[in-house]
């Protein structure tokens, strides 16, 4: 159990999870008027048109000047609208709060089932049992959120409701992907969700899950394969009200994969599943990149593998971080393996643009280590590289990848199972993907009912200072050492209220686990917040320069606290596992700088 003290709520109770609950601009025509006169006419027209536009966002005769972020700085420079009241200096501009919008998160739906055509014998039925899919959502009572709804992506079916003021809900077998919308409350409300599918037998045997995610214009999926024994199905959702065109890129071990189709068109409020195996040459390892135009999307990759007729694991590949010089992957919880074990864990890397070298460190219970033969990994430009991690001691680890060129990363963890009745010489295997998330200073994750759960927290230093595995100390550093991060865990009950708060100190360069049994009984979700000031640093901009947009003081994704939730289910034929990433806290709603509307002008570069 992690060190910490409960400060409120019910005392911790051991045991597994509790019971399930239910346009373009116009061009003016040429004029024969003198130049000065034409200029005056243009200025007059400009003022009238801009005045019409400003009225949409103006209240009581004020004009918006720019966006003010949490630090109070104006938005990025460029063309700007400015108000010039006679005799009023610009310094009198003031900040006006902007009403927060609903929080929208897209949740995964059920798995795409394999085609049984041609199987013949019922003993080889790929789906002898029905998959069970559950979507769990939660909103914290803190922040006074508005009412929430969970509905299918197309909006046709309502699946669950959350009352105003917070709460939790479940939806069984949703039939499709879904969208959670929660009223903003005071703008600080915490919301989270996840979709988990359990298949206990057949080709898709496994525990597959992913957290609900906010739509994005770009998605990186590091995982999956399309070789002979693998199936990869790309699932893309457009929760918006406009059509979206999505460009698809795929890399494999030999470079960019030529696709028969380079893009998808998704109508408003729609979902589409595309088998990647039919689009290009088979790949034993792949990375998928999506770029959306016309709106934002969410995406997942359903990855499944067979070992002959024996299940080799199924999971959902969740979006990971975009290319960067450092990638951090929390939640790599491994079992004992020996070097060379083909069923051991694997790290997958891609340097999409240029060749380079990656240094890999592993933050474990007692410190940061390097694995023999894995400390430095050469990367060819545009080629997917797989790094075997067999031999890494059993336990929970956080992986830190530092490279001299931007890279993306993902990690595969495995659980060996028992022999299969149809082929006793082959053992079952369960597989789960961990995405690169970086440090998450504040976020939340739900605790689906009926599953064992462990919160894995890694304190990532700027310099891991990793030593060879056999030189790791026997005990973790003292929590008073430099680099220690303090994670404040707030567990939420069925009504969204806080059941208890636990501060967990994680020494720098180490990883700590907190089991579900260490949390108050009845906890449905956990909100995690970094509370030590040292975890908040200036984030470098492009090229390492300090940002010039006034956003200094944000959390550095390359250092701080990285965490994930590992879910497991013990079965007679082996352990099933999946990893849920945290749902980051909503960004603070910016204010808008305004001044009394006097003479209106336009600043052009």
Secondary structure as a PSIPRED ss2 file (coil, helix, strand):
# PSIPRED VFORMAT (PSIPRED V4.0)

   1 X C   1.000  0.000  0.000
   2 X C   1.000  0.000  0.000
   3 X C   1.000  0.000  0.000
   4 X C   1.000  0.000  0.000
   5 X C   1.000  0.000  0.000
   6 X E   0.000  0.000  1.000
   7 X E   0.000  0.000  1.000
   8 X E   0.000  0.000  1.000
   9 X E   0.000  0.000  1.000
  10 X C   1.000  0.000  0.000
  11 X C   1.000  0.000  0.000
  12 X E   0.000  0.000  1.000
  13 X C   1.000  0.000  0.000
  14 X C   1.000  0.000  0.000
  15 X C   1.000  0.000  0.000
  16 X C   1.000  0.000  0.000
  17 X C   1.000  0.000  0.000
  18 X C   1.000  0.000  0.000
  19 X C   1.000  0.000  0.000
  20 X C   1.000  0.000  0.000
  21 X C   1.000  0.000  0.000
  22 X C   1.000  0.000  0.000
  23 X C   1.000  0.000  0.000
  24 X C   1.000  0.000  0.000
  25 X C   1.000  0.000  0.000
  26 X C   1.000  0.000  0.000
  27 X C   1.000  0.000  0.000
  28 X C   1.000  0.000  0.000
  29 X C   1.000  0.000  0.000
  30 X C   1.000  0.000  0.000
  31 X C   1.000  0.000  0.000
  32 X C   1.000  0.000  0.000
  33 X C   1.000  0.000  0.000
  34 X C   1.000  0.000  0.000
  35 X H   0.000  1.000  0.000
  36 X H   0.000  1.000  0.000
  37 X H   0.000  1.000  0.000
  38 X H   0.000  1.000  0.000
  39 X H   0.000  1.000  0.000
  40 X H   0.000  1.000  0.000
  41 X H   0.000  1.000  0.000
  42 X H   0.000  1.000  0.000
  43 X H   0.000  1.000  0.000
  44 X H   0.000  1.000  0.000
  45 X H   0.000  1.000  0.000
  46 X H   0.000  1.000  0.000
  47 X H   0.000  1.000  0.000
  48 X H   0.000  1.000  0.000
  49 X H   0.000  1.000  0.000
  50 X H   0.000  1.000  0.000
  51 X H   0.000  1.000  0.000
  52 X H   0.000  1.000  0.000
  53 X H   0.000  1.000  0.000
  54 X H   0.000  1.000  0.000
  55 X H   0.000  1.000  0.000
  56 X H   0.000  1.000  0.000
  57 X H   0.000  1.000  0.000
  58 X C   1.000  0.000  0.000
  59 X C   1.000  0.000  0.000
  60 X C   1.000  0.000  0.000
  61 X C   1.000  0.000  0.000
  62 X E   0.000  0.000  1.000
  63 X E   0.000  0.000  1.000
  64 X E   0.000  0.000  1.000
  65 X E   0.000  0.000  1.000
  66 X E   0.000  0.000  1.000
  67 X E   0.000  0.000  1.000
  68 X E   0.000  0.000  1.000
  69 X C   1.000  0.000  0.000
  70 X C   1.000  0.000  0.000
  71 X C   1.000  0.000  0.000
  72 X C   1.000  0.000  0.000
  73 X C   1.000  0.000  0.000
  74 X C   1.000  0.000  0.000
  75 X C   1.000  0.000  0.000
  76 X C   1.000  0.000  0.000
  77 X C   1.000  0.000  0.000
  78 X C   1.000  0.000  0.000
  79 X C   1.000  0.000  0.000
  80 X E   0.000  0.000  1.000
  81 X E   0.000  0.000  1.000
  82 X E   0.000  0.000  1.000
  83 X E   0.000  0.000  1.000
  84 X E   0.000  0.000  1.000
  85 X C   1.000  0.000  0.000
  86 X C   1.000  0.000  0.000
  87 X C   1.000  0.000  0.000
  88 X C   1.000  0.000  0.000
  89 X C   1.000  0.000  0.000
  90 X H   0.000  1.000  0.000
  91 X H   0.000  1.000  0.000
  92 X H   0.000  1.000  0.000
  93 X C   1.000  0.000  0.000
  94 X E   0.000  0.000  1.000
  95 X E   0.000  0.000  1.000
  96 X E   0.000  0.000  1.000
  97 X E   0.000  0.000  1.000
  98 X C   1.000  0.000  0.000
  99 X C   1.000  0.000  0.000
 100 X C   1.000  0.000  0.000
 101 X C   1.000  0.000  0.000
 102 X C   1.000  0.000  0.000
 103 X E   0.000  0.000  1.000
 104 X E   0.000  0.000  1.000
 105 X E   0.000  0.000  1.000
 106 X E   0.000  0.000  1.000
 107 X E   0.000  0.000  1.000
 108 X C   1.000  0.000  0.000
 109 X C   1.000  0.000  0.000
 110 X C   1.000  0.000  0.000
 111 X C   1.000  0.000  0.000
 112 X C   1.000  0.000  0.000
 113 X C   1.000  0.000  0.000
 114 X C   1.000  0.000  0.000
 115 X C   1.000  0.000  0.000
 116 X C   1.000  0.000  0.000
 117 X C   1.000  0.000  0.000
 118 X C   1.000  0.000  0.000
 119 X C   1.000  0.000  0.000
 120 X C   1.000  0.000  0.000
 121 X C   1.000  0.000  0.000
 122 X H   0.000  1.000  0.000
 123 X H   0.000  1.000  0.000
 124 X H   0.000  1.000  0.000
 125 X C   1.000  0.000  0.000
 126 X C   1.000  0.000  0.000
 127 X C   1.000  0.000  0.000
 128 X C   1.000  0.000  0.000
 129 X C   1.000  0.000  0.000
 130 X C   1.000  0.000  0.000
 131 X C   1.000  0.000  0.000
 132 X E   0.000  0.000  1.000
 133 X E   0.000  0.000  1.000
 134 X E   0.000  0.000  1.000
 135 X E   0.000  0.000  1.000
 136 X E   0.000  0.000  1.000
 137 X E   0.000  0.000  1.000
 138 X E   0.000  0.000  1.000
 139 X E   0.000  0.000  1.000
 140 X C   1.000  0.000  0.000
 141 X C   1.000  0.000  0.000
 142 X C   1.000  0.000  0.000
 143 X C   1.000  0.000  0.000
 144 X C   1.000  0.000  0.000
 145 X C   1.000  0.000  0.000
 146 X C   1.000  0.000  0.000
 147 X C   1.000  0.000  0.000
 148 X E   0.000  0.000  1.000
 149 X E   0.000  0.000  1.000
 150 X E   0.000  0.000  1.000
 151 X E   0.000  0.000  1.000
 152 X E   0.000  0.000  1.000
 153 X C   1.000  0.000  0.000
 154 X C   1.000  0.000  0.000
 155 X C   1.000  0.000  0.000
 156 X C   1.000  0.000  0.000
 157 X C   1.000  0.000  0.000
 158 X E   0.000  0.000  1.000
 159 X E   0.000  0.000  1.000
 160 X E   0.000  0.000  1.000
 161 X E   0.000  0.000  1.000
 162 X E   0.000  0.000  1.000
 163 X C   1.000  0.000  0.000
 164 X C   1.000  0.000  0.000
 165 X C   1.000  0.000  0.000
 166 X C   1.000  0.000  0.000
 167 X E   0.000  0.000  1.000
 168 X E   0.000  0.000  1.000
 169 X E   0.000  0.000  1.000
 170 X E   0.000  0.000  1.000
 171 X E   0.000  0.000  1.000
 172 X E   0.000  0.000  1.000
 173 X C   1.000  0.000  0.000
 174 X C   1.000  0.000  0.000
 175 X C   1.000  0.000  0.000
 176 X C   1.000  0.000  0.000
 177 X C   1.000  0.000  0.000
 178 X E   0.000  0.000  1.000
 179 X E   0.000  0.000  1.000
 180 X E   0.000  0.000  1.000
 181 X E   0.000  0.000  1.000
 182 X E   0.000  0.000  1.000
 183 X C   1.000  0.000  0.000
 184 X C   1.000  0.000  0.000
 185 X C   1.000  0.000  0.000
 186 X C   1.000  0.000  0.000
 187 X C   1.000  0.000  0.000
 188 X C   1.000  0.000  0.000
 189 X C   1.000  0.000  0.000
 190 X C   1.000  0.000  0.000
 191 X E   0.000  0.000  1.000
 192 X E   0.000  0.000  1.000
 193 X E   0.000  0.000  1.000
 194 X E   0.000  0.000  1.000
 195 X E   0.000  0.000  1.000
 196 X E   0.000  0.000  1.000
 197 X E   0.000  0.000  1.000
 198 X E   0.000  0.000  1.000
 199 X E   0.000  0.000  1.000
 200 X C   1.000  0.000  0.000
 201 X C   1.000  0.000  0.000
 202 X C   1.000  0.000  0.000
 203 X C   1.000  0.000  0.000
 204 X C   1.000  0.000  0.000
 205 X C   1.000  0.000  0.000
 206 X E   0.000  0.000  1.000
 207 X E   0.000  0.000  1.000
 208 X E   0.000  0.000  1.000
 209 X E   0.000  0.000  1.000
 210 X E   0.000  0.000  1.000
 211 X E   0.000  0.000  1.000
 212 X C   1.000  0.000  0.000
 213 X E   0.000  0.000  1.000
 214 X C   1.000  0.000  0.000
 215 X C   1.000  0.000  0.000
 216 X E   0.000  0.000  1.000
 217 X C   1.000  0.000  0.000
 218 X E   0.000  0.000  1.000
 219 X E   0.000  0.000  1.000
 220 X E   0.000  0.000  1.000
 221 X E   0.000  0.000  1.000
 222 X E   0.000  0.000  1.000
 223 X C   1.000  0.000  0.000
 224 X C   1.000  0.000  0.000
 225 X C   1.000  0.000  0.000
 226 X C   1.000  0.000  0.000
 227 X C   1.000  0.000  0.000
 228 X C   1.000  0.000  0.000
 229 X C   1.000  0.000  0.000
 230 X E   0.000  0.000  1.000
 231 X E   0.000  0.000  1.000
 232 X E   0.000  0.000  1.000
 233 X E   0.000  0.000  1.000
 234 X E   0.000  0.000  1.000
 235 X E   0.000  0.000  1.000
 236 X E   0.000  0.000  1.000
 237 X E   0.000  0.000  1.000
 238 X E   0.000  0.000  1.000
 239 X C   1.000  0.000  0.000
 240 X C   1.000  0.000  0.000
 241 X C   1.000  0.000  0.000
 242 X C   1.000  0.000  0.000
 243 X C   1.000  0.000  0.000
 244 X E   0.000  0.000  1.000
 245 X E   0.000  0.000  1.000
 246 X E   0.000  0.000  1.000
 247 X E   0.000  0.000  1.000
 248 X E   0.000  0.000  1.000
 249 X E   0.000  0.000  1.000
 250 X E   0.000  0.000  1.000
 251 X E   0.000  0.000  1.000
 252 X E   0.000  0.000  1.000
 253 X C   1.000  0.000  0.000
 254 X C   1.000  0.000  0.000
 255 X E   0.000  0.000  1.000
 256 X E   0.000  0.000  1.000
 257 X C   1.000  0.000  0.000
 258 X C   1.000  0.000  0.000
 259 X C   1.000  0.000  0.000
 260 X C   1.000  0.000  0.000
 261 X C   1.000  0.000  0.000
 262 X C   1.000  0.000  0.000
 263 X E   0.000  0.000  1.000
 264 X E   0.000  0.000  1.000
 265 X E   0.000  0.000  1.000
 266 X E   0.000  0.000  1.000
 267 X C   1.000  0.000  0.000
 268 X C   1.000  0.000  0.000
 269 X C   1.000  0.000  0.000
 270 X E   0.000  0.000  1.000
 271 X E   0.000  0.000  1.000
 272 X E   0.000  0.000  1.000
 273 X E   0.000  0.000  1.000
 274 X E   0.000  0.000  1.000
 275 X E   0.000  0.000  1.000
 276 X H   0.000  1.000  0.000
 277 X H   0.000  1.000  0.000
 278 X H   0.000  1.000  0.000
 279 X C   1.000  0.000  0.000
 280 X C   1.000  0.000  0.000
 281 X C   1.000  0.000  0.000
 282 X C   1.000  0.000  0.000
 283 X C   1.000  0.000  0.000
 284 X C   1.000  0.000  0.000
 285 X C   1.000  0.000  0.000
 286 X C   1.000  0.000  0.000
 287 X E   0.000  0.000  1.000
 288 X E   0.000  0.000  1.000
 289 X E   0.000  0.000  1.000
 290 X E   0.000  0.000  1.000
 291 X E   0.000  0.000  1.000
 292 X E   0.000  0.000  1.000
 293 X E   0.000  0.000  1.000
 294 X C   1.000  0.000  0.000
 295 X C   1.000  0.000  0.000
 296 X C   1.000  0.000  0.000
 297 X E   0.000  0.000  1.000
 298 X E   0.000  0.000  1.000
 299 X E   0.000  0.000  1.000
 300 X E   0.000  0.000  1.000
 301 X E   0.000  0.000  1.000
 302 X E   0.000  0.000  1.000
 303 X E   0.000  0.000  1.000
 304 X E   0.000  0.000  1.000
 305 X E   0.000  0.000  1.000
 306 X E   0.000  0.000  1.000
 307 X E   0.000  0.000  1.000
 308 X C   1.000  0.000  0.000
 309 X C   1.000  0.000  0.000
 310 X E   0.000  0.000  1.000
 311 X E   0.000  0.000  1.000
 312 X E   0.000  0.000  1.000
 313 X E   0.000  0.000  1.000
 314 X E   0.000  0.000  1.000
 315 X E   0.000  0.000  1.000
 316 X E   0.000  0.000  1.000
 317 X E   0.000  0.000  1.000
 318 X C   1.000  0.000  0.000
 319 X C   1.000  0.000  0.000
 320 X E   0.000  0.000  1.000
 321 X C   1.000  0.000  0.000
 322 X C   1.000  0.000  0.000
 323 X C   1.000  0.000  0.000
 324 X E   0.000  0.000  1.000
 325 X E   0.000  0.000  1.000
 326 X E   0.000  0.000  1.000
 327 X E   0.000  0.000  1.000
 328 X E   0.000  0.000  1.000
 329 X E   0.000  0.000  1.000
 330 X E   0.000  0.000  1.000
 331 X E   0.000  0.000  1.000
 332 X E   0.000  0.000  1.000
 333 X E   0.000  0.000  1.000
 334 X E   0.000  0.000  1.000
 335 X C   1.000  0.000  0.000
 336 X C   1.000  0.000  0.000
 337 X C   1.000  0.000  0.000
 338 X C   1.000  0.000  0.000
 339 X C   1.000  0.000  0.000
 340 X C   1.000  0.000  0.000
 341 X C   1.000  0.000  0.000
 342 X C   1.000  0.000  0.000
 343 X C   1.000  0.000  0.000
 344 X C   1.000  0.000  0.000
 345 X C   1.000  0.000  0.000
 346 X E   0.000  0.000  1.000
 347 X E   0.000  0.000  1.000
 348 X E   0.000  0.000  1.000
 349 X E   0.000  0.000  1.000
 350 X E   0.000  0.000  1.000
 351 X E   0.000  0.000  1.000
 352 X C   1.000  0.000  0.000
 353 X C   1.000  0.000  0.000
 354 X C   1.000  0.000  0.000
 355 X C   1.000  0.000  0.000
 356 X E   0.000  0.000  1.000
 357 X E   0.000  0.000  1.000
 358 X E   0.000  0.000  1.000
 359 X E   0.000  0.000  1.000
 360 X E   0.000  0.000  1.000
 361 X E   0.000  0.000  1.000
 362 X E   0.000  0.000  1.000
 363 X E   0.000  0.000  1.000
 364 X C   1.000  0.000  0.000
 365 X C   1.000  0.000  0.000
 366 X C   1.000  0.000  0.000
 367 X C   1.000  0.000  0.000
 368 X E   0.000  0.000  1.000
 369 X E   0.000  0.000  1.000
 370 X E   0.000  0.000  1.000
 371 X C   1.000  0.000  0.000
 372 X C   1.000  0.000  0.000
 373 X C   1.000  0.000  0.000
 374 X C   1.000  0.000  0.000
 375 X C   1.000  0.000  0.000
 376 X E   0.000  0.000  1.000
 377 X E   0.000  0.000  1.000
 378 X E   0.000  0.000  1.000
 379 X E   0.000  0.000  1.000
 380 X C   1.000  0.000  0.000
 381 X E   0.000  0.000  1.000
 382 X C   1.000  0.000  0.000
 383 X C   1.000  0.000  0.000
 384 X C   1.000  0.000  0.000
 385 X E   0.000  0.000  1.000
 386 X E   0.000  0.000  1.000
 387 X E   0.000  0.000  1.000
 388 X E   0.000  0.000  1.000
 389 X C   1.000  0.000  0.000
 390 X C   1.000  0.000  0.000
 391 X C   1.000  0.000  0.000
 392 X C   1.000  0.000  0.000
 393 X C   1.000  0.000  0.000
 394 X C   1.000  0.000  0.000
 395 X E   0.000  0.000  1.000
 396 X E   0.000  0.000  1.000
 397 X E   0.000  0.000  1.000
 398 X E   0.000  0.000  1.000
 399 X E   0.000  0.000  1.000
 400 X E   0.000  0.000  1.000
 401 X E   0.000  0.000  1.000
 402 X E   0.000  0.000  1.000
 403 X E   0.000  0.000  1.000
 404 X E   0.000  0.000  1.000
 405 X E   0.000  0.000  1.000
 406 X E   0.000  0.000  1.000
 407 X E   0.000  0.000  1.000
 408 X E   0.000  0.000  1.000
 409 X E   0.000  0.000  1.000
 410 X E   0.000  0.000  1.000
 411 X E   0.000  0.000  1.000
 412 X E   0.000  0.000  1.000
 413 X E   0.000  0.000  1.000
 414 X E   0.000  0.000  1.000
 415 X E   0.000  0.000  1.000
 416 X E   0.000  0.000  1.000
 417 X E   0.000  0.000  1.000
 418 X E   0.000  0.000  1.000
 419 X E   0.000  0.000  1.000
 420 X C   1.000  0.000  0.000
 421 X C   1.000  0.000  0.000
 422 X C   1.000  0.000  0.000
 423 X C   1.000  0.000  0.000
 424 X C   1.000  0.000  0.000
 425 X C   1.000  0.000  0.000
 426 X C   1.000  0.000  0.000
 427 X E   0.000  0.000  1.000
 428 X E   0.000  0.000  1.000
 429 X E   0.000  0.000  1.000
 430 X E   0.000  0.000  1.000
 431 X E   0.000  0.000  1.000
 432 X E   0.000  0.000  1.000
 433 X E   0.000  0.000  1.000
 434 X E   0.000  0.000  1.000
 435 X E   0.000  0.000  1.000
 436 X C   1.000  0.000  0.000
 437 X C   1.000  0.000  0.000
 438 X C   1.000  0.000  0.000
 439 X C   1.000  0.000  0.000
 440 X C   1.000  0.000  0.000
 441 X C   1.000  0.000  0.000
 442 X E   0.000  0.000  1.000
 443 X E   0.000  0.000  1.000
 444 X E   0.000  0.000  1.000
 445 X E   0.000  0.000  1.000
 446 X E   0.000  0.000  1.000
 447 X C   1.000  0.000  0.000
 448 X C   1.000  0.000  0.000
 449 X C   1.000  0.000  0.000
 450 X C   1.000  0.000  0.000
 451 X C   1.000  0.000  0.000
 452 X E   0.000  0.000  1.000
 453 X E   0.000  0.000  1.000
 454 X E   0.000  0.000  1.000
 455 X E   0.000  0.000  1.000
 456 X E   0.000  0.000  1.000
 457 X E   0.000  0.000  1.000
 458 X E   0.000  0.000  1.000
 459 X E   0.000  0.000  1.000
 460 X E   0.000  0.000  1.000
 461 X C   1.000  0.000  0.000
 462 X C   1.000  0.000  0.000
 463 X C   1.000  0.000  0.000
 464 X C   1.000  0.000  0.000
 465 X C   1.000  0.000  0.000
 466 X C   1.000  0.000  0.000
 467 X E   0.000  0.000  1.000
 468 X E   0.000  0.000  1.000
 469 X H   0.000  1.000  0.000
 470 X H   0.000  1.000  0.000
 471 X H   0.000  1.000  0.000
 472 X C   1.000  0.000  0.000
 473 X C   1.000  0.000  0.000
 474 X C   1.000  0.000  0.000
 475 X C   1.000  0.000  0.000
 476 X C   1.000  0.000  0.000
 477 X C   1.000  0.000  0.000
 478 X C   1.000  0.000  0.000
 479 X C   1.000  0.000  0.000
 480 X C   1.000  0.000  0.000
 481 X C   1.000  0.000  0.000
 482 X C   1.000  0.000  0.000
 483 X C   1.000  0.000  0.000
 484 X C   1.000  0.000  0.000
 485 X E   0.000  0.000  1.000
 486 X E   0.000  0.000  1.000
 487 X E   0.000  0.000  1.000
 488 X E   0.000  0.000  1.000
 489 X E   0.000  0.000  1.000
 490 X E   0.000  0.000  1.000
 491 X E   0.000  0.000  1.000
 492 X E   0.000  0.000  1.000
 493 X C   1.000  0.000  0.000
 494 X C   1.000  0.000  0.000
 495 X C   1.000  0.000  0.000
 496 X C   1.000  0.000  0.000
 497 X C   1.000  0.000  0.000
 498 X E   0.000  0.000  1.000
 499 X E   0.000  0.000  1.000
 500 X E   0.000  0.000  1.000
 501 X E   0.000  0.000  1.000
 502 X E   0.000  0.000  1.000
 503 X E   0.000  0.000  1.000
 504 X E   0.000  0.000  1.000
 505 X E   0.000  0.000  1.000
 506 X E   0.000  0.000  1.000
 507 X C   1.000  0.000  0.000
 508 X C   1.000  0.000  0.000
 509 X C   1.000  0.000  0.000
 510 X C   1.000  0.000  0.000
 511 X E   0.000  0.000  1.000
 512 X E   0.000  0.000  1.000
 513 X E   0.000  0.000  1.000
 514 X E   0.000  0.000  1.000
 515 X E   0.000  0.000  1.000
 516 X H   0.000  1.000  0.000
 517 X H   0.000  1.000  0.000
 518 X H   0.000  1.000  0.000
 519 X C   1.000  0.000  0.000
 520 X E   0.000  0.000  1.000
 521 X C   1.000  0.000  0.000
 522 X C   1.000  0.000  0.000
 523 X C   1.000  0.000  0.000
 524 X C   1.000  0.000  0.000
 525 X E   0.000  0.000  1.000
 526 X E   0.000  0.000  1.000
 527 X E   0.000  0.000  1.000
 528 X E   0.000  0.000  1.000
 529 X E   0.000  0.000  1.000
 530 X E   0.000  0.000  1.000
 531 X C   1.000  0.000  0.000
 532 X C   1.000  0.000  0.000
 533 X H   0.000  1.000  0.000
 534 X H   0.000  1.000  0.000
 535 X H   0.000  1.000  0.000
 536 X C   1.000  0.000  0.000
 537 X C   1.000  0.000  0.000
 538 X C   1.000  0.000  0.000
 539 X C   1.000  0.000  0.000
 540 X E   0.000  0.000  1.000
 541 X C   1.000  0.000  0.000
 542 X H   0.000  1.000  0.000
 543 X H   0.000  1.000  0.000
 544 X H   0.000  1.000  0.000
 545 X C   1.000  0.000  0.000
 546 X E   0.000  0.000  1.000
 547 X C   1.000  0.000  0.000
 548 X C   1.000  0.000  0.000
 549 X C   1.000  0.000  0.000
 550 X C   1.000  0.000  0.000
 551 X C   1.000  0.000  0.000
 552 X C   1.000  0.000  0.000
 553 X C   1.000  0.000  0.000
 554 X C   1.000  0.000  0.000
 555 X C   1.000  0.000  0.000
 556 X C   1.000  0.000  0.000
 557 X C   1.000  0.000  0.000
 558 X C   1.000  0.000  0.000
 559 X C   1.000  0.000  0.000
 560 X E   0.000  0.000  1.000
 561 X E   0.000  0.000  1.000
 562 X E   0.000  0.000  1.000
 563 X E   0.000  0.000  1.000
 564 X E   0.000  0.000  1.000
 565 X E   0.000  0.000  1.000
 566 X E   0.000  0.000  1.000
 567 X E   0.000  0.000  1.000
 568 X E   0.000  0.000  1.000
 569 X E   0.000  0.000  1.000
 570 X E   0.000  0.000  1.000
 571 X E   0.000  0.000  1.000
 572 X C   1.000  0.000  0.000
 573 X C   1.000  0.000  0.000
 574 X E   0.000  0.000  1.000
 575 X E   0.000  0.000  1.000
 576 X E   0.000  0.000  1.000
 577 X E   0.000  0.000  1.000
 578 X E   0.000  0.000  1.000
 579 X E   0.000  0.000  1.000
 580 X E   0.000  0.000  1.000
 581 X E   0.000  0.000  1.000
 582 X C   1.000  0.000  0.000
 583 X E   0.000  0.000  1.000
 584 X E   0.000  0.000  1.000
 585 X C   1.000  0.000  0.000
 586 X C   1.000  0.000  0.000
 587 X C   1.000  0.000  0.000
 588 X C   1.000  0.000  0.000
 589 X C   1.000  0.000  0.000
 590 X C   1.000  0.000  0.000
 591 X E   0.000  0.000  1.000
 592 X E   0.000  0.000  1.000
 593 X E   0.000  0.000  1.000
 594 X E   0.000  0.000  1.000
 595 X E   0.000  0.000  1.000
 596 X E   0.000  0.000  1.000
 597 X C   1.000  0.000  0.000
 598 X C   1.000  0.000  0.000
 599 X E   0.000  0.000  1.000
 600 X E   0.000  0.000  1.000
 601 X E   0.000  0.000  1.000
 602 X E   0.000  0.000  1.000
 603 X E   0.000  0.000  1.000
 604 X C   1.000  0.000  0.000
 605 X C   1.000  0.000  0.000
